[in-house]
Amino acid sequence: MSRPPRLGALIALAGLAACAPAPSALPAAPVAAGTSIAVQAVSVPLNPEAADQTAIGGFEYAGGLQLSSTETSRFHGLSDLAVDADGRLTAISDEGDLIEGQLLFEDDRLAGLAQVTLRPLSGLDGQPLPNKEMSDAEGLAVLANGDRLVSFERQARVWLYPADGGPPRPAPGPEAEFPLNGGLEALAPDPERGADAYVVGGEESGETWTCRIATTCTPGPTVNKGAEFGLVAMRRLPGDQSAYLLRAWDPLRGSRIALTITRPAGEVARMEMAKPLTVDNFEGVDFVPRPDGGYRIYLLADDNFSASQRTLLLAFDWGPAD
């Protein structure tokens, strides 16, 4: 397993700027499909009010970034991500875009994002998705063969995008009704159950389903969550463990999240984030195995194309106790 590239090796491609974290001026038109874009990355602390805080319980902070780009109006709304062992990042947006890039590290801490491309997800006809009703991509799962599964919320469905390119095709999804803005947010590969297996979850209900490309979906456990929280992302871990990212928001407290890691017998670990910690509308999570048996965890925040929110990417290191 090769280590992620250090910052010095790719700094010429990073397009990083040490600027204050303020909303960027945006061009009037989207970037052309497939065009490389420079992404500015500003380091953010775990706790702006306590610079010496370096962990939340057993979750060690491994760096965080506020991301933006002045080269496109579409580098926003990032709703889920997948990161491979070499630090290659894939993300989707809730306006139907696919973003790819290379994470940069300095002293093993998250330091930047380089070699970024942005292009629209296509529909079944091979053309870009035509409107928000069709393009509200929320969940991403990369299967072992490189095929990508994407779950969409407003028109609830799961599509498979082949690793070798070409238009997507429908994949099995739950036979259930979902609220307009509370549907298929959570999606993850489930390799212990098969190379074509995946899990999908409903944001509002917390219900989950186990699916196979070759067959269909069957009901799984319902996530134990408070009524104010939505299930926005999930990942399956070895040993029949599941990680669930739960999100809540209200005008007084703002955004809050809880990341829970569970086994069938009960909860293994939990991390909660609220102000004054660096927290926003986190909707994406991924776990990358580390040589010591633990994981590098990435959290991705969706800024909703709003100047009052941020695109944040945070990293944490966590290892199970046994």
C-alpha positions, -999 to +999 in steps of 0.1 A: +000+000+000+016+033-011+014+063+012-005+094+001+017+120-017+032+147+004+025+183-002+060+191-016+056+166-044+025+181-058+025+217-047+028+231-082-005+215-090-024+224-059-034+260-066-035+266-028-038+301-015-032+312+021-062+335+022-089+343+048-118+319+048-143+342+031-168+334+002-151+335-031-161+355-061-177+332-087-177+333-124-210+338-142-209+304-160-201+268-150-167+254-158-166+233-190-172+196-185-141+177-175-119+208-171-093+209-144-099+235-117-077+250-091-091+246-055-080+269-027-076+252+006-075+271+040-065+252+071-091+252+099-086+242+135-107+216+153-118+242+178-114+279+170-118+288+206-093+263+220-063+259+197-048+232+219-077+208+214-065+180+192-091+153+197-127+144+204-125+115+227-106+087+209-108+105+175-076+124+169-078+154+146-056+150+115-062+183+099-090+201+082-096+224+052-121+249+039-123+244+002-133+268-026-126+276-062-128+309-081-128+290-115-164+276-114-197+283-098-203+246-094-177+236-067-204+236-041-230+213-026-206+183-021-227+157-005-207+125-003-171+112-009-149+081-013-112+082-007-088+054-017-056+042+000-035+066-021-056+097-012-075+099-044-108+116-037-141+112-055-171+133-045-206+141-058-227+172-055-264+177-051-264+196-084-253+164-102-216+168-106-187+144-102-155+158-086-122+140-085-089+151-070-058+142-051-055+148-014-022+163-002-006+157+031+022+173+052+035+153+081+006+129+076-019+157+081-045+169+056-030+199+037-046+204+003-065+191-027-049+191-062-055+178-097-092+185-094-116+179-122-154+185-123-178+171-148-216+165-148-231+131-140-250+118-170-285+104-173-296+071-188-294+088-222-258+098-217-266+135-214-261+157-183-290+155-158-315+182-168-327+197-135-326+196-097-354+171-096-331+146-114-297+157-102-299+157-064-271+132-059-266+124-022-249+091-017-218+075-032-205+039-031-175+027-051-176-011-056-145-033-057-145-034-095-145+004-097-182+008-106-198+038-088-232+037-073-250+070-067-282+075-048-305+104-056-330+120-032-358+139-049-365+112-075-354+084-051-333+059-070-298+043-072-279+043-105-247+024-114-220+043-133-197+017-149-160+020-141-151+020-178-174+049-186-206+052-205-242+060-193-255+047-160-281+020-156-306+016-128-296-005-098-319-021-072-333+003-046-357+000-017-394-004-025-404+025-002-418+060-002-396+088+010-402+125+018-391+150-009-360+161+011-356+132+034-349+102+012-319+082+000-290+102+016-269+072+028-252+047+006-221+024+011-205-007-004-209-038+017-179-060+006-183-086+034-217-096+019-204-097-017-185-078-044-218-064-057-234-057-023-243-023-009-264-007+018-287+023+015-305+043+041-333+068+044-325+102+060-357+109+078-367+073+088-333+059+095-343+027+078-316+008+060-316-019+033-290-044+021-289-047-017-272-067-044-267-056-080-277-091-092-309-094-071-327-068-050-329-051-016-340-065+017-347-046+049-319-041+074-317-025+108-333+009+116-306+033+129-311+044+165-312+082+163-330+111+179-360+126+161-340+158+153-313+139+135-312+126+100-291+097+086-270+114+060-241+089+053-230+054+063-201+030+058-196-007+064-165-018+083-150-052+088-163-074+116-200-066+109-195-030+120-215+000+106-207+037+108-235+061+107-233+099+102-262+117+118-269+154+113-292+179+130-297+217+126-318+243+144-316+281+144-303+284+179-276+257+179-268+255+142-253+223+128-246+193+149-234+159+140-229+125+156-207+098+141-216+064+156-198+031+150-218+000+160-218-037+160-250-059+163-243-061+200-243-023+205-223+009+201-185+007+197-176+044+195-193+078+191-180+113+182-202+143+185-195+178+171-213+211+178-202+247+182-176+260+191-160+231+172-155+236+134-188+221+123-211+227+093-236+207+072-216+175+072-232+149+048-203+127+037-180+102+055-154+077+045-131+054+064-096+045+050-077+017+067-043+025+082-013+003+087-018+003+125-052-013+122-071+019+127-088+043+102-084+077+087-119+092+087-129+120+064-160+142+069-173+164+041-197+193+045-222+205+019-224+243+018-258+242-001-244+269-025-248+293+004-224+321+013-232+315+050-220+279+049-186+263+040-173+233+021-152+216+048-131+185+047-119+173+081-098+142+089-096+122+121-077+091+131-095+064+151-086+029+161-109+004+177-101-006+213-100-044+204 
